Amino acid sequence: ALTTETISVEDQAQKDEKPVYKPQPTQNIPPAEERLVMSLQEQGIIVEKIADGSNALSVNFVNVRELNGSTIKELNAMSQQLTAVKFTGLPLTDQMLKDMAAFPNLEKIQLEKTSISDEGLAELKKFPKLEILNLYGTNISDNGLKNLANTSLKKINLWNTKASQQGIRTLESKYPDLKVEA
């Protein structure tokens, strides 16, 4: 016997949609040293708690034009607290990414329009909770995508990169739960 099922367009879209990342306040994070937070803020860096009652922090460099090793060291001193970092448009290099400590609670990093290369992506493995990665406008290619193996990524933005359609399809087939924007 044939049965017919009626599904609305909205219901079908929900069925087809890959899970979307929802940031969760991380428990048991000690507070950041106030002097470090103030030092970053004095440099024009936006430092915000991700939720009331949480010591987890988001750091945004939107108002900053230069990045140096001393700033990276300050970030390293807050490695436990950082859950999101936005480096958009900064001259962040592979070496700077390499100099960053392992941030055990980092869930989101925005590297769009930075100088990060394929080799630099290998450094992301030291962020065990990393779920969202924005690489818009970088020189990342298919070779760089190979460096994303064994990460916990759930969403990646590859718009305006050097990744090919074949490289993106390969990434999607290897990681079917990964939402790829390209």
Long-range contacts (C-beta under 8 A, 24 or more apart in sequence): 18-177, 18-178, 18-179, 19-154, 19-177, 19-179, 20-155, 20-179, 21-107, 21-108, 21-131, 21-132, 21-154, 21-155, 23-50, 23-83, 23-84, 23-107, 23-108, 25-50, 25-51, 25-53, 25-54, 25-56, 26-54, 26-56, 26-83, 26-105, 26-107, 26-129, 29-54, 29-55, 29-56, 29-80, 29-81, 29-105, 30-55, 30-80, 30-81, 31-55, 31-81, 32-57, 32-78, 32-80, 32-81, 33-77, 33-78, 36-74, 36-77, 36-78, 37-78, 39-74, 40-71, 40-74, 40-75, 43-71, 45-71, 50-83, 50-84, 55-81, 56-81, 56-82, 56-83, 56-105, 57-81, 57-82, 57-83, 57-84, 58-82, 58-83, 58-84, 58-85, 58-86, 59-84, 59-85, 59-86, 60-85, 60-86, 61-85, 61-86, 61-87, 61-88, 61-90, 62-86, 62-88, 64-90, 65-90, 66-90, 66-91, 67-91, 67-92, 67-96, 69-96, 69-99, 72-96, 72-99, 72-100, 73-99, 75-100, 75-101, 76-100, 76-101, 79-103, 79-104, 80-104, 80-105, 81-105, 82-106, 83-107, 83-108, 83-129, 84-108, 84-109, 85-109, 85-110, 86-110, 87-111, 87-114, 88-112, 88-113, 88-114, 89-113, 89-114, 90-114, 91-115, 92-116, 93-120, 94-119, 94-120, 94-123, 97-123, 97-124, 98-123, 100-126, 101-126, 102-126, 102-127, 102-128, 103-127, 104-128, 104-129, 105-129, 106-130, 107-131, 107-132, 108-132, 108-133, 109-133, 109-134, 110-134, 111-135, 111-138, 112-136, 112-137, 112-138, 112-157, 113-137, 113-138, 114-138, 116-140, 117-144, 118-143, 118-144, 118-147, 119-144, 119-147, 120-144, 121-145, 121-147, 121-148, 122-147, 124-148, 124-151, 125-150, 125-151, 127-151, 128-152, 131-155, 132-156, 133-157, 135-161, 136-160, 136-161, 137-161, 141-167, 142-166, 142-167, 142-170, 145-170, 145-171, 149-174, 153-178, 154-178, 154-179, 155-179, 155-180, 155-181, 156-180, 156-181, 157-181, 157-182, 158-182
